Amino acid sequence: LLAGAYLAVGGVLSACTKNQVVAFVLTVVVCFLLLLAGFPVVLDFLKGWVPDGVRDALAGISVLAHFDAMARGVIDLRDVIYFIALIGAMLVANTLLIDWRKAA
């Protein structure tokens, strides 16, 4: 599921750019940011700067929080729904971007 989410993000960014190298670099950066958003060091750093609601939302969109339990063997329905929703949203965005580029 994590690989599928990363591939879906890469597909969207590939549809946004004409250059494959730029798409790859952007994909690596975005996926790294999605991963970093859940690290305790990052969340502790943001503790004094942003409100708790924003920090909790940032931790909620992190793939690390959802993948960590799966890596330990605990399959939680919320984590599965998160990954399927992320993959689905990225694939829909990819389809819309490709259709938009064809029309233009």
Backbone as ProteinMPNN parsed JSONL, in Angstrom:
{"seq_chain_A": "LLAGAYLAVGGVLSACTKNQVVAFVLTVVVCFLLLLAGFPVVLDFLKGWVPDGVRDALAGISVLAHFDAMARGVIDLRDVIYFIALIGAMLVANTLLIDWRKAA", "coords_chain_A": {"N_chain_A": [[0.814, -1.198, 0.0], [1.959, 1.21, 0.747], [3.887, 1.53, -1.252], [2.188, 1.675, -3.442], [0.893, 4.088, -2.885], [3.049, 5.873, -3.077], [3.701, 5.493, -5.773], [1.358, 6.448, -6.966], [1.43, 9.154, -6.238], [3.732, 9.831, -7.636], [2.794, 9.431, -10.232], [0.925, 11.512, -10.513], [2.581, 13.772, -10.265], [4.2, 13.331, -12.441], [2.387, 13.676, -14.48], [2.048, 16.366, -14.269], [4.375, 17.573, -15.146], [6.619, 17.986, -17.954], [9.075, 16.906, -18.135], [10.811, 14.003, -17.313], [12.814, 13.662, -15.414], [12.545, 15.858, -13.738], [10.022, 15.271, -12.744], [10.615, 12.94, -11.321], [12.391, 13.901, -9.335], [10.722, 15.73, -7.995], [8.8, 13.919, -7.074], [10.29, 12.352, -5.281], [10.912, 14.316, -3.386], [8.33, 15.128, -2.477], [7.306, 12.696, -1.49], [9.186, 12.228, 0.493], [8.641, 14.384, 2.167], [6.043, 13.7, 2.927], [6.661, 11.486, 4.433], [8.375, 12.56, 6.409], [6.638, 14.177, 7.84], [5.48, 12.817, 9.93], [7.436, 12.185, 11.789], [8.608, 12.182, 15.134], [10.564, 14.079, 15.857], [10.238, 16.168, 14.045], [7.607, 16.904, 14.626], [7.901, 17.701, 17.296], [9.603, 19.868, 16.909], [7.887, 21.631, 15.601], [6.157, 22.22, 17.609], [6.177, 24.622, 19.186], [5.685, 26.5, 17.247], [3.416, 26.179, 15.601], [-0.181, 25.844, 15.896], [-1.782, 23.297, 17.961], [-3.755, 21.859, 16.592], [-3.085, 22.079, 13.881], [-0.64, 20.785, 13.918], [-1.456, 18.208, 14.681], [-3.015, 17.571, 12.449], [-1.057, 17.563, 10.481], [0.491, 15.424, 11.356], [-1.395, 13.484, 10.954], [-1.636, 13.226, 8.179], [0.669, 12.038, 7.503], [2.519, 9.387, 6.074], [4.019, 7.753, 7.593], [2.898, 7.359, 10.152], [0.705, 5.784, 9.542], [1.815, 3.611, 8.262], [3.541, 2.499, 10.094], [2.238, 0.894, 12.028], [1.343, -1.151, 10.375], [3.738, -2.228, 9.561], [4.513, -3.5, 11.862], [2.766, -5.564, 11.859], [0.139, -5.159, 12.48], [-2.955, -4.803, 11.233], [-4.92, -2.238, 10.667], [-8.116, -0.957, 10.017], [-8.452, 1.772, 9.545], [-5.931, 2.595, 8.693], [-5.665, 1.169, 6.307], [-7.79, 2.274, 4.875], [-6.852, 4.893, 4.716], [-4.578, 4.632, 3.008], [-5.786, 3.572, 0.696], [-7.56, 5.636, 0.088], [-5.725, 7.72, -0.371], [-4.325, 6.692, -2.587], [-6.473, 6.445, -4.391], [-7.338, 9.146, -4.606], [-5.072, 10.344, -5.726], [-4.908, 8.958, -8.158], [-7.303, 9.732, -9.376], [-6.815, 12.485, -9.577], [-4.633, 12.336, -11.306], [-5.855, 11.286, -13.613], [-7.623, 13.401, -14.213], [-5.763, 15.464, -14.715], [-4.413, 14.472, -16.959], [-6.524, 14.318, -18.834], [-7.157, 17.027, -18.945], [-4.818, 18.056, -20.057], [-4.898, 16.867, -22.558], [-7.099, 18.121, -23.685], [-6.237, 20.703, -23.85]], "CA_chain_A": [[0.0, 0.0, 0.0], [2.852, 2.372, 0.772], [4.46, 1.656, -2.593], [1.12, 2.148, -4.313], [0.692, 5.511, -2.614], [4.172, 6.603, -3.655], [3.563, 5.438, -7.23], [0.264, 7.328, -7.354], [1.958, 10.517, -6.128], [4.638, 9.99, -8.77], [2.002, 9.564, -11.453], [0.365, 12.873, -10.567], [3.651, 14.731, -10.539], [4.644, 13.084, -13.806], [1.398, 14.292, -15.363], [2.178, 17.827, -14.145], [5.591, 18.071, -15.787], [6.971, 17.372, -19.236], [10.388, 16.303, -17.998], [10.766, 12.861, -16.407], [13.77, 13.857, -14.324], [11.906, 16.8, -12.816], [8.948, 14.525, -12.085], [11.226, 12.035, -10.352], [12.916, 14.676, -8.211], [9.563, 16.216, -7.254], [8.197, 12.774, -6.397], [11.133, 12.012, -4.141], [10.764, 15.378, -2.38], [6.985, 15.079, -1.902], [7.205, 11.473, -0.686], [10.009, 12.432, 1.682], [7.899, 15.281, 3.054], [4.949, 12.908, 3.5], [7.259, 10.62, 5.436], [8.91, 13.377, 7.498], [5.572, 14.847, 8.588], [5.104, 12.047, 11.104], [8.537, 11.946, 12.711], [8.47, 12.928, 16.388], [11.489, 15.207, 15.891], [9.605, 17.252, 13.287], [6.435, 17.345, 15.38], [8.387, 18.443, 18.466], [10.132, 21.141, 16.414], [6.756, 22.487, 15.268], [5.312, 22.385, 18.79], [6.083, 26.011, 19.605], [5.451, 27.379, 16.11], [2.076, 26.039, 15.018], [-1.173, 25.354, 16.855], [-1.842, 21.847, 18.104], [-4.627, 21.296, 15.562], [-2.314, 21.977, 12.642], [0.358, 19.747, 14.145], [-2.142, 16.922, 14.634], [-3.398, 17.325, 11.056], [0.179, 17.22, 9.77], [0.832, 14.055, 11.75], [-2.409, 12.592, 10.403], [-1.433, 12.963, 6.755], [1.954, 11.364, 7.337], [2.439, 7.958, 5.764], [4.744, 7.024, 8.628], [1.977, 6.975, 11.221], [-0.181, 4.727, 9.063], [2.589, 2.44, 7.862], [4.267, 1.957, 11.238], [1.466, -0.214, 12.602], [1.336, -2.251, 9.4], [5.066, -2.844, 9.568], [4.564, -4.377, 13.029], [1.846, -6.669, 11.648], [-1.211, -4.798, 12.909], [-3.715, -4.254, 10.117], [-6.029, -1.433, 11.153], [-8.944, -0.536, 8.899], [-8.205, 3.191, 9.296], [-4.708, 2.704, 7.906], [-5.962, 0.666, 4.962], [-8.63, 3.289, 4.23], [-5.984, 6.032, 4.414], [-3.78, 4.349, 1.821], [-6.669, 3.427, -0.464], [-8.046, 6.98, -0.237], [-4.613, 8.465, -0.968], [-4.105, 6.157, -3.93], [-7.619, 6.814, -5.223], [-7.327, 10.588, -4.87], [-3.98, 10.645, -6.647], [-5.239, 8.427, -9.481], [-8.33, 10.609, -9.945], [-6.12, 13.716, -9.967], [-3.834, 11.995, -12.481], [-6.776, 11.179, -14.74], [-8.09, 14.743, -14.543], [-4.662, 16.215, -15.305], [-4.149, 13.96, -18.32], [-7.638, 14.758, -19.667], [-7.031, 18.468, -19.11], [-3.711, 18.319, -20.979], [-5.341, 16.465, -23.894], [-8.035, 19.125, -24.182], [-5.551, 21.981, -24.069]], "C_chain_A": [[0.858, 1.263, 0.0], [3.464, 2.595, -0.615], [3.412, 2.15, -3.581], [0.848, 3.622, -4.12], [1.815, 6.34, -3.227], [4.093, 6.603, -5.184], [2.453, 6.366, -7.716], [0.687, 8.793, -7.272], [2.897, 10.796, -7.302], [3.9, 10.14, -10.087], [1.412, 10.952, -11.606], [1.447, 13.887, -10.91], [4.23, 14.539, -11.929], [3.678, 13.7, -14.806], [1.503, 15.815, -15.34], [3.362, 18.383, -14.913], [5.821, 17.36, -17.113], [8.289, 16.616, -19.153], [10.329, 15.185, -16.96], [11.701, 13.022, -15.218], [13.187, 14.806, -13.281], [10.794, 16.094, -12.053], [9.507, 13.584, -11.03], [11.713, 12.788, -9.117], [11.759, 15.217, -7.359], [8.882, 15.09, -6.478], [8.991, 12.384, -5.164], [10.962, 13.045, -3.028], [9.4, 15.287, -1.702], [6.823, 13.838, -1.024], [8.039, 11.576, 0.582], [9.31, 13.344, 2.673], [6.706, 14.572, 3.692], [5.465, 11.976, 4.593], [7.722, 11.423, 6.65], [7.827, 13.984, 8.38], [5.201, 14.098, 9.862], [6.218, 11.788, 12.101], [8.367, 12.777, 13.976], [9.391, 14.147, 16.47], [10.867, 16.415, 15.175], [8.406, 17.798, 14.057], [6.833, 18.12, 16.628], [8.943, 19.809, 18.069], [9.004, 22.129, 16.139], [5.883, 22.826, 16.468], [5.145, 23.844, 19.193], [5.667, 26.958, 18.493], [4.016, 27.353, 15.595], [1.093, 25.557, 16.083], [-1.247, 23.824, 16.866], [-2.706, 21.196, 17.034], [-3.91, 21.104, 14.244], [-1.276, 20.87, 12.765], [-0.267, 18.362, 14.097], [-2.575, 16.566, 13.215], [-2.185, 16.926, 10.227], [0.616, 15.803, 10.105], [-0.153, 13.059, 11.158], [-2.224, 12.289, 8.929], [-0.112, 12.237, 6.48], [1.754, 9.889, 7.031], [3.127, 7.134, 6.843], [3.815, 6.525, 9.724], [1.097, 5.806, 10.792], [0.585, 3.462, 8.692], [3.273, 1.758, 9.04], [3.531, 0.764, 11.851], [1.452, -1.41, 11.659], [2.684, -2.965, 9.371], [5.237, -3.777, 10.762], [3.59, -5.543, 12.916], [0.419, -6.393, 12.084], [-1.92, -4.148, 11.727], [-4.947, -3.554, 10.681], [-6.799, -0.919, 9.946], [-8.725, 0.936, 8.56], [-6.954, 3.393, 8.44], [-4.929, 2.247, 6.471], [-6.799, 1.694, 4.203], [-7.794, 4.517, 3.86], [-5.217, 5.789, 3.121], [-4.647, 4.22, 0.576], [-7.222, 4.79, -0.882], [-6.95, 7.82, -0.888], [-4.349, 7.999, -2.391], [-5.24, 6.58, -4.858], [-7.628, 8.282, -5.584], [-6.233, 10.95, -5.873], [-4.277, 10.12, -8.053], [-6.331, 9.253, -10.154], [-7.694, 11.919, -10.399], [-5.275, 13.485, -11.215], [-4.705, 11.926, -13.727], [-7.267, 12.557, -15.178], [-6.996, 15.58, -15.202], [-4.375, 15.77, -16.741], [-5.26, 14.392, -19.269], [-7.559, 16.256, -19.95], [-5.924, 18.801, -20.117], [-4.069, 17.909, -22.402], [-6.239, 17.537, -24.521], [-7.331, 20.434, -24.527], [-4.658, 21.974, -25.27]], "O_chain_A": [[0.532, 2.252, -0.656], [3.542, 3.73, -1.087], [3.717, 2.956, -4.46], [0.597, 4.338, -5.09], [1.565, 7.386, -3.826], [4.391, 7.617, -5.816], [2.59, 7.002, -8.761], [0.339, 9.587, -8.146], [2.857, 11.877, -7.891], [4.331, 10.892, -10.962], [1.4, 11.509, -12.704], [1.242, 14.76, -11.753], [4.707, 15.499, -12.535], [4.094, 14.189, -15.857], [1.091, 16.48, -16.291], [3.353, 19.553, -15.294], [5.288, 16.278, -17.358], [8.583, 15.779, -20.006], [9.849, 15.398, -15.847], [11.391, 12.554, -14.122], [13.325, 14.577, -12.08], [10.641, 16.297, -10.848], [8.927, 13.449, -9.952], [11.472, 12.361, -7.988], [11.82, 15.163, -6.131], [8.438, 15.294, -5.348], [8.412, 12.115, -4.111], [10.876, 12.684, -1.855], [9.319, 15.362, -0.476], [6.264, 13.924, 0.07], [7.641, 11.067, 1.63], [9.373, 13.116, 3.881], [6.391, 14.81, 4.858], [4.764, 11.714, 5.57], [7.491, 11.017, 7.789], [8.077, 14.275, 9.55], [4.656, 14.7, 10.788], [5.966, 11.22, 13.164], [8.017, 13.955, 13.898], [9.031, 15.147, 17.091], [10.964, 17.545, 15.653], [8.212, 19.011, 14.133], [6.173, 19.097, 16.983], [8.778, 20.789, 18.796], [9.139, 23.322, 16.41], [4.963, 23.636, 16.354], [4.03, 24.252, 19.517], [5.328, 28.11, 18.765], [3.471, 28.383, 15.2], [1.497, 24.929, 17.062], [-0.834, 23.155, 15.918], [-2.412, 20.078, 16.61], [-4.097, 20.093, 13.566], [-1.06, 20.106, 11.825], [0.321, 17.437, 13.537], [-2.513, 15.403, 12.818], [-2.277, 16.05, 9.367], [1.064, 15.066, 9.227], [0.209, 11.914, 10.889], [-2.609, 11.216, 8.466], [0.173, 11.872, 5.34], [0.923, 9.223, 7.649], [2.846, 5.944, 6.99], [3.939, 5.385, 10.172], [0.782, 4.935, 11.603], [0.049, 2.359, 8.8], [3.554, 0.561, 8.984], [4.146, -0.258, 12.156], [1.541, -2.554, 12.102], [2.745, -4.179, 9.176], [6.01, -4.733, 10.698], [3.579, -6.421, 13.778], [-0.422, -7.292, 12.061], [-1.531, -3.071, 11.276], [-5.897, -4.204, 11.117], [-6.198, -0.493, 8.959], [-8.806, 1.31, 7.39], [-6.926, 4.261, 7.567], [-4.435, 2.869, 5.531], [-6.548, 1.956, 3.027], [-8.007, 5.114, 2.805], [-5.205, 6.644, 2.235], [-4.276, 4.712, -0.49], [-7.341, 5.07, -2.075], [-7.211, 8.549, -1.845], [-4.17, 8.816, -3.295], [-4.997, 7.021, -5.981], [-7.893, 8.64, -6.732], [-6.451, 11.769, -6.765], [-3.931, 10.772, -9.039], [-6.295, 9.454, -11.368], [-7.997, 12.411, -11.486], [-5.21, 14.351, -12.088], [-4.334, 12.449, -14.778], [-7.323, 12.849, -16.373], [-7.269, 16.324, -16.144], [-4.127, 16.594, -17.621], [-4.977, 14.793, -20.398], [-7.856, 16.701, -21.058], [-6.071, 19.714, -20.929], [-3.601, 18.528, -23.357], [-6.153, 17.822, -25.715], [-7.783, 21.18, -25.396], [-4.021, 22.984, -25.571]]}, "name": "protein", "num_of_chains": 1, "seq": "LLAGAYLAVGGVLSACTKNQVVAFVLTVVVCFLLLLAGFPVVLDFLKGWVPDGVRDALAGISVLAHFDAMARGVIDLRDVIYFIALIGAMLVANTLLIDWRKAA"}
